[in-house]
């Protein structure tokens, strides 16, 4: 009896060969793709409320500046702070010494008690001028200057008061205004006394204007005043006095 070869064995072998080849190629492609392309990551951020953008940041106030710190910042260059290698030092007799090295200048005095201070900057052809100063005197001078800058200067402006009169003023009202003038002057105030004609008021006669002017002159002579500026204007029109209290002779 003849022996039959199983045909399915060869077919299965071919199938396994092709399938394993395809699977190995697919696995290699997937491996290359994983190494070539980065992994995509999703990141989530929390939105900042709009109200926080409208609020201004809070910064602490700057520290208070003391007179000592202000003095140190405003001080002149001294000792190793001097940038020039060659300097000229003011001598004890006030004469300017010959140019010398900064190192030699610093070695010429007692540095525990004195500074070498640059008092004038140098130029391309001239060395800076320096002076040997006592440490305690120098520090006290700087502090005094700093305190002077911090303190506000007192106002020396003279206050000016204004009194306005009508040429046709009533005698009683005139006396009241002249008393007011004397009060202002006694308090050290400068007074601008103006005589003028006012609209919708009765116009003074020449005799009335002369009597008003005479009363003013008598009052000024009585209390003793100085005309700061020459009297300006015309009688029965516009006239102005600028008055100050007369100071007693020393």
Buried (B, 14 or more C-beta within 10 A) or exposed (E): EEEEEEEEEEEEEEEEEEEEEEEEEEEEEEEEEEEEEEEEEEEEEEEEEEEEEEEEEEEEEEEEEEBEEBBEEEBBBBBEEBEBEBBBBBEEEEEEBEBBEBEEBBEBEEEEEBBBBBEBEBEEEEBBBBBBBEEEEBBEBBBEBBEEEEEEEEEEEEEBBEBEBBBBBEEEEBEEBBEEBBEBBEEEBBBBBBBBBEEEEEEBEEEBBBBBBEBBEEBBEEBEBEEBEEEEEEBBEEBBBBBBBEEEEE
